Structures are given as structure tokens and as C-alpha cells.
């Protein structure tokens, strides 16, 4: 009789036995009688105890999805899905893994019968992904290493309107860009603009913590303590029953292991409840003057960029200029499986009004199309010019304002977005 590995076993024993497969979950087939103390939740994730490295990875992709994926409720059982038979003959192995993940993401459909992860290309899910390499505390090579995400900024007076403008190209890890953001908003605060233009037209997202920090720089002190957004995980995660996460080591924001209840903490020890994942405003910097916010966006505006927009909507008059955004109200944390890092859409972002329904993108108030030839910050650049017209009252919302030189369809813009998951690093233990 082979033994079932449950979350009650000492973590170091699981680690030592399965080091080769980087904490791959291994369980018995349903035909084997189970130990009396087996957790009912673990009965649902059952796979063979023998196999090749590729087979174990195929198993793991499905088994992690069955507990961690936001829409895990739509997935079949392991036996019905049978990943080894479906994908075991596909080569190279990364192609097999991507095909498996794509199929997993197509089960859950919206009220119109369209998958929430409606493909943006052949075999390419809208959100979830798997990459070669392992991650530490949610790090990813998909986000460019940079000391500053700021592409351009300026402040000026136009008639009776005071205006601040900042263009952000990404949301890199906060420690790499906090000083640059602080300096930028100190300059902004000294000018005290009432109208703030945030140009996110090419910002595909990045780290949740950096997006929150930016939002705290924008918001006034009067919003302190009010809900900014909530990260909603699936019921298994919220109730602390995702036992498979005992196979993932918890790392703090410095990338270090920590002790928890006399052992090394795992991701199963994280507080995924709504109370534990609700973020509130905590004012940063001295900018207090903003009354109106204008976002320049396109189909390349995604993820953490949309998080900032959504979070500010309940509290400010917010206008969007450009084209409908990408539509990614979901976030991730990295799951290490052998030589790969798996990004499953794991939590839904909801703002203070409970709104999260922008899977198809956030619509604009003033439409501007095309790719401009003028540089950022030029008042004649079509997107900025349309924004300035909106501020001055020359155009109203829902007006097709301007057209730039080169035209791209929404699909072309979405396909051009490099994969940048909205990554969560500020995980807290229970």
C-alpha cells in the first residue's frame, strides 16, 4: 500500500522526496484505498505516483489549476481531463504544457457563452501563461528591469486650468522605481494641478504594489482608510483549503523564506480571504490638489494600469481618452513547477463599488485612433490634444475627437501587448 502525501506531513519530508520535480504534487489513483486521516479536499486532486518528468509537470499544471485558478469550478476531474493521455505525445514539452494550459482556460464561459480567457491569438489565452524558468516571490523576466517607469512628465497652465501630465511605460517592482515616482509627484505637488493627465497608452501592467503606490500618490489624504480595491480569490483559496500550495515555499518581499508555526512557511499559509486582501488608501507624498483625472489609453493599456483606473473611479471624475483598454481585471502570483513558472489567473480585482466587469476592456469617453508621430508631451499630439480639448470644454464625452497617422485594430493592439501579468508580491501570512 503506497502512502498518500497530505498537508499534515512535515514539509521537509515532502521537499526531500520531490526535490527533483520542484515540489510537484504526487497522489494515488482513486482506485487505491485512502488513509483515514486524508483531507476531503485532497481527495479531489488525485494523480499517479509514477511517471516521467514531463508527465508529472502535465499533472501539476492541472492539479494546481484545480485549486488555484480563479475559475476552477468549471474544470473536470483529473481522471476526466487525463492530461498525460491528452498531451503526453506533444513535443517539445513546453508546447504540450502551453496547449494544456490553454485548454484549461477555455472551460469557464461568461453569460454570452464566450470564455473569460477568450483567445487573443491561436492557442494563446487572454490571461494565463507558462514560461521557462523559476520565479522568486513573483518576479518575472517579462517586466523590463528599469529604475524608472516614467517616460515623460510636465506641468503647465492653460488658461484657467492647471495641468499635470505623466506618461508611465510600466509598473516595475516598487523598490526599483519608488524614488523616481516620489520625485515626480513632489514636483507635481509643488505645482498643485487640479487636472491630472496619466498617459498609460503603452502600459501593459506589472506589479500590484507599484500600481497601489501610484494610486496613493494621486489620492488626497481625505481618502485614507477607504477601500481602494479587493483581490477576490476562488472559494477554495479564500477558505484556506488550497492544500496543494503546501508544495510552494512562501517567500517574503525580500525573497527570503520565513518561519511559520515552527516550520518553513508555504503558500498554503497565506491569508487569501477577502478581508485579508482588501487594500485601503494610505496617502503617499504631498499632492492634494487633483480634482479631475484623465487617462490616455489604448488596447495596450492592461492589467495594473486598469487597476489604477478602476480604483480611482469611485472617488474622482475620471475620463478616458483613446481606445478601449485591453481588459484584464485579474491578477497572479508565480507557481514554480519543476523548470517552469505558471501564471494562473488567480484573483479578481474589484473596486470600492464592487465593479470588476471590464473583461472586454474599459470604454473611453473620447475616441482617438491610430499611432501618432509626434512625441509624448507635445500639445499637438492627437491623444494629448484631445485630452486638452476635453479639459477646456472644446469637446464633450463620447465624441470622436481625432485620428492619428497609422491605424491599428483593437485585436492588433491586444496581440501587440507583451505578456506582463498583474503580479502580487505583498502576500501576508494568516
C-alpha positions, 0 to 999 in steps of 0.5 A: 500500500503506497502512502498518500502525501497530505498537508499534515506531513512535515514539509521537509519530508515532502521537499526531500522526496520531490526535490527533483520535480520542484515540489510537484504534487504526487497522489494515488489513483482513486482506485487505491484505498485512502488513509483515514486521516486524508483531507476531503479536499485532497481527495479531489486532486488525485494523480499517479505516483509514477511517471516521467518528468514531463508527465508529472509537470502535465499533472501539476499544471492541472492539479494546481489549476484545480485549486488555484485558478480563479475559475476552477469550478468549471474544470473536470476531474483529473481522471476526466481531463487525463492530461498525460493521455491528452498531451503526453505525445506533444513535443517539445514539452513546453508546447504540450504544457502551453496547449494544456494550459490553454485548454484549461482556460477555455472551460469557464464561459461568461453569460454570452457563452464566450470564455473569460480567457477568450483567445487573443491569438491561436492557442494563446489565452487572454490571461494565463501563461507558462514560461521557462524558468523559476520565479522568486516571490513573483518576479518575472523576466517579462517586466523590463528591469528599469529604475524608472517607469516614467517616460515623460512628465510636465506641468503647465497652465492653460488658461484657467486650468492647471495641468499635470501630465505623466506618461508611465511605460510600466509598473516595475517592482516598487523598490526599483522605481519608488524614488523616481515616482516620489520625485515626480509627484513632489514636483507635481505637488509643488505645482498643485494641478487640479487636472491630472493627465496619466498617459498609460497608452503603452502600459501593459501592467506589472506589479500590484504594489507599484500600481497601489503606490501610484494610486496613493500618490494621486489620492488626497489624504481625505481618502485614507482608510477607504477601500481602494480595491479587493483581490477576490480569490476562488472559494477554495483559496479564500477558505484556506483549503488550497492544500496543494500550495503546501508544495510552494515555499512562501517567500517574503518581499525580500525573497527570503523564506520565513518561519511559520508555526515552527516550520518553513512557511508555504503558500498554503499559509497565506491569508487569501480571504477577502478581508485579508486582501482588501487594500485601503488608501494610505496617502503617499507624498504631498499632492492634494490638489487633483480634482479631475483625472484623465487617462490616455489609453489604448488596447495596450493599456492592461492589467495594473494600469486598469487597476489604477483606473478602476480604483480611482473611479469611485472617488474622482471624475475620471475620463478616458481618452483613446481606445478601449483598454485591453481588459484584464481585471485579474491578477497572479502570483508565480507557481514554480513547477519543476523548470517552469513558472505558471501564471494562473489567473488567480484573483479578481480585482474589484473596486470600492463599488464592487465593479470588476466587469471590464473583461472586454476592456474599459470604454473611453469617453473620447475616441482617438485612433491610430499611432501618432508621430509626434512625441509624448508631451507635445500639445499637438499630439492627437491623444494629448490634444484631445485630452486638452480639448476635453479639459477646456470644454472644446469637446464633450464625452463620447465624441470622436475627437481625432485620428492619428497617422497609422491605424491599428485594430483593437485585436492588433493592439491586444496581440501587440501587448507583451505578456506582463501579468498583474503580479502580487508580491505583498502576500501576508501570512494568516 
